[in-house]
Amino acid sequence: PVVEWLAPQAGERILDLGCGDGALTQKLAALGCVVVGVDASAEQIAAARARGLDARVVDGAELSFAGEFDAVFSNAALHWMKRADAVIASVHRALRPGGRFVGEMGGAGNVGKICAALVAMLDRRGLDGRAAVPWYFPTLEEYAAKLTTGGFAVERIELIPRPTELPGDIGGWLETFAESFLNRLAPADRSAAIAEVAAALAPQLRDNHGKWIADYVRLRFRAVK
């Protein structure tokens, strides 16, 4: 759906902000767009380049582009960029006049139960669980205000609860996305911590068939410079 909001046209120059391994970037390129992918992870950029994409290691808050793009697109990446105002200013600078900024990210309440269980797990060990939270999940009103302050006209913005079935156990999700919490523990203690968090979450997020349902909430928007 977020690509539909982008409405990419052949020949447009598009920046994929937080492109990851380039899977969506490649789809935009296949539509005839001239796409540049950026991500803070060198490993992800290597994977994107392996797809034959123009992909570069760049901090989203420090884009070096100026008036180069018809659109900046971002999917499931902006919530990892905690310097939101700097990111928005960076995107605004990268766009041509009339260019659009279209994205989807975690919104207020996203993985709220999972995050609370992780924070509590660290707190019980005498660590500051809240300080380990790596994400920025804004409310609709908060992000709309940031976009407006940053020089954008917000055309459309929605907060979308989207409970999502995980492909496996919650432990796999935690190992992939909760590193900032687990890295505060000694390697030998991490498996027990994951099991502890899973046990706390099972009554809330595991259904009667044993399937895990992550409490996702998405913030989707389209704004114009």
QUILINRA-V605164 format. One record per backbone hydrogen bond with DSSP energy under -1.0 kcal/mol. NH is the residue of the N-H (numbers start at 0). CO is the residue of the C=O. If there is no record, write none. Layout:
{{NH | CO} {NH | CO}}
This chain:
{{4 | 0} {5 | 1} {6 | 2} {10 | 31} {11 | 8} {13 | 33} {14 | 70} {15 | 35} {16 | 72} {17 | 37} {18 | 37} {21 | 18} {25 | 21} {26 | 22} {27 | 23} {28 | 24} {29 | 25} {31 | 28} {32 | 27} {33 | 11} {35 | 13} {36 | 53} {37 | 15} {38 | 55} {44 | 40} {45 | 41} {46 | 42} {47 | 43} {48 | 44} {49 | 45} {50 | 47} {51 | 48} {52 | 47} {54 | 52} {55 | 36} {57 | 38} {61 | 58} {66 | 92} {67 | 93} {68 | 93} {69 | 12} {70 | 12} {71 | 99} {72 | 14} {73 | 101} {75 | 103} {79 | 76} {80 | 77} {83 | 81} {86 | 82} {87 | 83} {88 | 84} {89 | 85} {90 | 86} {91 | 87} {92 | 88} {93 | 89} {94 | 90} {95 | 68} {98 | 95} {99 | 69} {100 | 222} {101 | 71} {102 | 220} {103 | 73} {104 | 218} {106 | 216} {107 | 137} {109 | 106} {110 | 214} {111 | 108} {114 | 110} {115 | 111} {116 | 112} {117 | 113} {118 | 114} {119 | 115} {120 | 116} {121 | 117} {122 | 118} {123 | 119} {124 | 121} {125 | 122} {126 | 121} {128 | 126} {131 | 128} {132 | 129} {135 | 78} {142 | 138} {143 | 139} {144 | 140} {145 | 141} {146 | 142} {147 | 143} {148 | 144} {149 | 145} {150 | 147} {151 | 146} {152 | 223} {154 | 221} {155 | 221} {157 | 219} {159 | 217} {161 | 215} {163 | 213} {165 | 211} {171 | 168} {173 | 169} {174 | 170} {175 | 171} {176 | 172} {177 | 173} {180 | 177} {181 | 177} {182 | 178} {183 | 180} {184 | 181} {188 | 185} {189 | 186} {192 | 188} {193 | 189} {194 | 190} {195 | 191} {196 | 192} {197 | 193} {198 | 194} {199 | 195} {200 | 196} {201 | 197} {203 | 200} {204 | 200} {205 | 201} {206 | 210} {209 | 206} {212 | 204} {213 | 163} {215 | 213} {217 | 159} {218 | 104} {219 | 157} {220 | 102} {221 | 155} {222 | 100} {223 | 152} {224 | 98}}
